[in-house]
């Protein structure tokens, strides 16, 4: 069935380097190439990925209104419910949904009139659904949830203020997520968790896997790369990549690597990425006396060159919405080991068929799995065939197939 060309807007807080932003970028580019009118809406027009957005995609920043300008408009437009909207704004937002941004988004919806608004990341989906519900222009709203919600809330428990804020956000998500025309998760595990946590019927949540640009990865793998750790005859390198955050489990990975080294294994460890845990992780490396065998070079422009030359890629996370890193590593022909955490890893690896899975936080099991993977790596062709399943075409086909019924089934989207 032919797909109608639609006006599609993606809405994020900013466009910094990150997994969600990268996924949004590749989806936007492909949708634009297929003839859709695509726009990127940002709360703040900042971020390293802005330079990668093609000219065919319009970038819009929410109007910079004064904080107080939204109140008169809110109360004028909704005199009977205005105070409840205002009370809700103050109650749920405190930094997360400022009222002036809500009014700016309503204005932008009414002036640009997109067919569908896809939102992701933090508070932005809440803002999108809230604004779409009162805008005079009918727009289909789609929330793309990249996280597994309940572990993320639980992870905030150690900091009282953060936990209160997370619980507050959870209450608002329970009220607003069901009002979206569609909610998309990036793994079935995340969908199951959302249904239980937000009390949304499971049948109303759709799963669309993130796309991986296999051809683009192959081009990057072929780029010039020179690093002494990857010279012929050098010890094997174990690679990890991602934000240096507590939930990524890099402390467990370092502990497991230290244990692996006691087994007469000469492997080295490279952790790509940056984040708040750098200082603590560097201290842990020093405690083990592994400074000569562990490197943390920060973010790199081309992680695929590192993946293609590494003997193993490890994901030790406590939870992952999806985990593009696993697929990218397999696309590079690199064997993988991952924790069997809530989220995408077990689905990507087909319950261990394409890579070993270990319990979350189990240092001994992780060390054993790394040793086994180094000793008996799977065929490169098997890994690359699995990675190819998560293609860009498959993902974008699913988004198109999901969007079209939203606009065709309801009369409120027919009067353009």
C-alpha positions in Angstrom: 0.0 0.0 0.0 1.5 3.4 -1.0 2.4 5.7 1.9 1.1 9.3 1.8 3.8 11.9 2.2 3.4 13.6 5.6 4.6 16.6 7.5 6.5 15.0 10.4 8.1 16.9 13.3 10.6 15.4 15.8 10.7 17.2 19.2 13.7 16.9 21.6 15.2 19.0 24.3 18.5 19.6 22.3 20.6 17.8 19.8 23.7 16.8 21.7 25.8 13.7 20.9 23.9 10.7 22.3 22.2 7.5 21.4 18.6 8.9 21.2 19.8 11.9 19.1 21.7 9.6 16.7 18.7 7.4 16.3 16.5 10.5 15.6 19.0 11.8 13.1 19.1 8.6 11.0 15.3 8.3 11.1 14.8 11.9 10.0 17.3 11.6 7.1 15.6 8.5 5.8 12.1 9.9 6.1 13.2 13.0 4.3 14.7 10.9 1.5 11.4 9.1 1.2 9.7 12.4 0.4 8.2 13.4 3.8 8.5 16.9 5.0 10.6 16.5 8.1 11.4 19.1 10.8 13.4 19.0 14.0 12.0 21.0 16.9 14.2 21.7 19.9 13.7 23.4 23.2 17.3 24.7 22.9 19.1 24.9 19.6 22.4 23.4 20.9 24.3 20.2 20.4 27.1 18.6 18.4 24.7 16.8 16.1 23.2 20.0 14.7 25.9 20.1 12.0 24.9 16.6 10.8 21.3 17.6 10.0 20.9 17.9 6.2 19.6 21.1 4.7 16.4 19.3 3.7 15.3 19.2 7.3 14.1 22.4 8.9 15.3 23.1 12.5 13.0 25.1 14.7 13.7 26.3 18.3 10.8 27.0 20.6 10.2 30.8 20.9 12.1 32.4 23.7 9.2 33.9 25.7 9.5 35.4 29.1 8.6 32.9 31.9 5.5 34.9 32.8 4.1 35.5 29.3 2.3 32.2 29.2 0.0 32.8 32.2 -2.4 35.4 30.6 -2.7 33.3 27.5 -3.4 30.1 29.4 -6.1 31.7 31.6 -7.7 33.6 28.6 -7.9 30.5 26.4 -9.1 28.2 29.2 -10.9 30.4 31.7 -12.8 27.5 33.3 -9.9 25.1 33.6 -7.1 27.6 33.5 -6.3 27.4 37.1 -6.1 23.6 37.0 -3.8 23.8 34.1 -1.7 26.3 36.0 -1.7 24.2 39.1 -0.7 21.2 37.1 2.1 23.1 35.4 3.6 24.3 38.7 3.1 20.9 40.2 4.7 18.8 37.5 7.2 21.1 36.0 9.5 22.8 38.5 12.3 22.9 35.9 10.9 20.1 33.8 8.0 21.7 32.0 8.1 25.5 32.2 4.8 27.1 31.3 6.3 29.5 28.7 7.7 26.5 26.8 4.2 25.0 26.8 2.7 28.1 25.3 5.5 28.4 22.8 4.9 24.8 21.7 1.1 25.4 21.3 1.9 28.4 19.1 4.4 26.4 17.0 1.8 23.6 16.5 -0.8 26.1 15.4 1.5 28.1 13.1 3.4 25.2 11.4 0.6 22.6 11.4 2.5 19.3 11.3 0.6 16.0 10.7 2.4 14.2 13.5 4.7 15.2 16.4 7.1 12.5 17.5 8.7 13.3 20.9 11.5 11.7 23.0 13.8 12.3 25.9 13.0 13.3 29.4 10.1 15.8 30.0 9.6 16.6 26.3 7.0 13.9 25.6 4.9 15.3 28.5 5.1 18.7 27.1 4.2 17.5 23.6 1.1 15.6 24.7 0.0 18.4 27.0 0.3 21.1 24.3 -1.2 18.9 21.5 -4.2 18.4 23.7 -5.1 22.1 23.8 -3.8 23.3 20.4 -6.4 24.4 17.9 -4.6 22.4 15.2 -5.1 18.6 15.4 -1.8 16.8 15.4 -1.1 13.1 16.0 1.3 12.6 18.9 3.7 9.8 19.2 5.9 9.2 22.2 9.2 7.3 21.6 10.4 6.0 24.9 14.1 4.9 24.7 14.4 4.0 28.4 13.1 1.2 30.7 11.1 3.3 33.1 11.0 1.4 36.4 14.8 0.7 36.7 15.5 4.4 35.9 13.1 5.5 38.7 14.6 3.0 41.1 18.2 4.1 40.3 17.2 7.6 41.6 16.3 6.2 45.0 19.7 6.8 46.5 19.3 10.6 46.2 16.2 11.8 48.0 15.6 14.9 45.9 16.2 13.0 42.6 13.9 10.2 43.7 11.1 12.7 44.6 11.5 14.3 41.2 11.4 10.9 39.5 8.3 9.8 41.4 6.7 13.1 40.5 7.6 12.6 36.8 6.2 9.1 37.0 2.8 10.4 38.3 2.6 12.8 35.4 3.6 10.1 32.9 0.7 8.0 34.1 -1.6 10.8 33.4 -0.3 12.0 30.1 1.3 9.0 28.2 -2.2 7.4 27.7 -3.3 10.6 26.0 -0.8 10.2 23.2 -2.1 8.7 19.9 0.7 6.1 20.1 3.5 5.1 22.4 6.6 3.4 21.0 9.3 1.6 22.9 12.6 0.4 21.4 12.4 -3.1 22.9 9.7 -5.5 24.0 11.1 -5.6 27.5 10.7 -1.9 27.8 7.1 -2.1 26.5 6.3 -4.8 29.2 7.9 -2.6 31.9 6.0 0.5 30.7 2.6 -1.4 30.7 3.2 -2.4 34.3 4.7 0.8 35.5 2.4 3.3 33.8 -0.7 1.0 33.8 -1.1 1.3 30.0 -2.7 -1.7 28.2 0.1 -3.6 26.7 -1.7 -3.8 23.3 -1.5 0.0 23.1 2.3 0.0 23.2 4.2 -0.6 20.0 7.8 -1.8 19.7 10.0 -0.5 16.9 13.7 -1.4 17.1 16.3 1.3 16.6 17.9 1.3 13.2 21.6 0.6 12.6 23.3 2.1 9.6 25.2 -1.0 8.4 26.6 0.6 5.2 27.7 3.7 7.1 29.4 1.5 9.7 31.3 -0.4 7.0 32.6 2.9 5.5 33.8 4.0 8.9 35.5 0.7 9.6 37.5 1.2 6.4 38.8 4.6 7.5 42.5 5.0 8.3 43.2 4.0 11.9 46.5 3.8 13.7 46.9 2.8 17.4 49.7 0.8 18.8 47.3 -1.3 21.0 45.9 -2.8 17.8 49.2 -3.6 16.0 49.8 -7.2 14.9 50.9 -9.3 17.8 49.5 -7.0 20.5 47.3 -8.4 23.3 43.6 -8.6 22.5 41.5 -5.5 23.4 38.2 -5.6 25.2 36.0 -2.6 24.3 33.2 -0.8 26.0 31.4 2.3 24.8 28.9 4.7 26.2 28.2 7.5 28.7 30.2 7.1 31.9 27.2 6.9 34.2 26.4 4.6 37.2 23.8 2.5 35.4 26.3 1.5 32.7 28.1 -0.8 35.1 31.6 0.2 34.2 32.7 -0.4 37.8 31.5 -4.1 37.5 33.4 -4.3 34.1 36.6 -3.1 35.7 36.3 -5.5 38.6 35.6 -8.4 36.1 38.6 -7.3 33.9 40.8 -7.3 37.0 39.6 -10.8 37.8 40.2 -11.8 34.2 43.8 -10.6 34.4 44.5 -12.9 37.4 43.8 -15.8 35.0 47.0 -15.2 33.0 45.0 -13.3 30.4 47.0 -10.5 28.7 43.9 -8.6 27.4 43.6 -4.9 27.6 40.5 -2.8 28.2 39.4 0.4 26.4 36.3 2.3 27.6 35.1 5.0 25.1 32.8 7.7 26.3 32.6 10.6 28.8 30.4 11.3 31.9 30.2 11.9 35.6 31.7 8.6 36.7 35.2 9.3 35.1 37.0 10.2 38.3 35.6 7.2 40.2 36.4 4.8 37.5 39.9 6.1 37.1 40.4 5.7 40.8 39.2 2.1 40.6 41.6 1.4 37.8 44.4 2.8 39.9 43.5 0.7 42.9 43.9 -2.5 40.8 47.2 -1.2 39.4 45.9 -1.4 35.8 46.8 2.0 34.6 49.0 0.5 31.8 46.3 -1.9 30.7 43.1 0.2 30.7 42.5 3.4 28.7 39.6 5.8 28.8 40.1 8.1 25.7 36.7 9.8 26.0 34.4 10.2 23.0 35.9 9.4 19.6 34.6 10.5 16.2 34.7 6.9 14.8 34.1 4.2 17.4 33.6 1.7 14.6 37.3 1.6 13.8 37.9 0.6 17.5 35.1 -2.0 17.4 36.3 -3.7 14.2 39.8 -4.2 15.7 38.7 -5.2 19.2 38.5 -8.9 20.2 35.4 -8.3 22.3 32.8 -5.7 23.1 31.2 -5.7 26.6 28.0 -4.1 27.8 27.7 -4.4 31.6 24.6 -2.1 32.1 22.0 -2.4 34.9 19.4 -1.5 32.3 19.2 -0.5 28.6 16.3 0.7 26.6 17.7 -1.0 23.5 21.5 -1.0 23.2 22.7 0.1 19.8 26.3 -0.6 20.9 25.8 -4.3 20.7 24.4 -4.2 17.2 27.1 -1.8 16.0 29.8 -4.1 17.4 28.3 -7.1 15.7 28.1 -5.1 12.4 31.8 -4.6 12.8 32.4 -8.3 13.3 33.2 -7.9 17.0 32.0 -10.6 19.4 29.8 -9.4 22.3 29.1 -10.1 26.0 26.2 -8.4 27.8 24.4 -8.4 31.1 20.9 -9.9 30.9 19.5 -6.6 32.1 16.0 -5.1 31.6 15.7 -3.7 28.1 17.1 -4.7 24.7 20.3 -6.9 25.1 18.6 -10.3 25.5 16.3 -9.5 22.4 19.3 -8.3 20.3 21.3 -11.4 21.2 18.2 -13.7 21.0 18.6 -14.9 24.5 22.3 -15.7 24.2 22.3 -17.2 20.7 24.5 -14.4 19.3 26.5 -13.5 22.4 26.9 -14.5 26.0 24.5 -13.1 28.6 25.4 -12.8 32.3 23.4 -11.7 35.4 23.5 -8.0 36.2 26.3 -7.1 38.7 27.9 -10.6 38.7 31.6 -9.9 38.5 32.7 -13.6 38.4 30.1 -14.5 35.7 31.2 -11.6 33.6 34.9 -12.4 33.9 34.1 -16.0 32.9 32.0 -15.0 29.9 34.7 -12.6 28.7 37.3 -15.4 28.9 35.1 -17.8 27.0 34.3 -15.2 24.3 38.0 -14.5 23.8 38.8 -18.2 23.6 35.9 -19.1 21.3 34.6 -16.2 19.2 31.6 -16.8 17.0 31.9 -16.5 13.2 32.1 -12.9 12.0 29.5 -13.7 9.3 27.0 -14.8 11.9 27.4 -11.6 13.9 27.1 -9.4 10.8 24.0 -11.2 9.6 22.3 -10.7 12.9 23.2 -7.0 12.9 21.8 -6.6 9.4 18.3 -7.6 10.8 18.1 -4.2 12.5 18.2 -2.3 9.3 17.2 1.3 8.7 14.7 0.3 6.1 12.9 -2.1 8.5 12.7 0.6 11.2 11.5 3.4 9.0 9.0 1.0 7.3 7.6 0.3 10.8 7.3 4.0 11.6 5.5 4.8 8.3 3.1 1.9 8.9 2.5 3.1 12.4 1.9 6.8 11.5 -0.5 6.3 8.6 -3.4 4.7 10.5 -3.2 7.4 13.1 -4.0 10.0 10.5 -6.4 8.0 8.4 -8.7 6.5 11.0 -9.8 9.6 12.8 -11.9 12.5 11.4 -10.0 15.0 13.4 -6.9 14.7 11.2 -8.8 14.9 7.9 -9.7 18.6 8.1 -6.4 20.2 7.1 
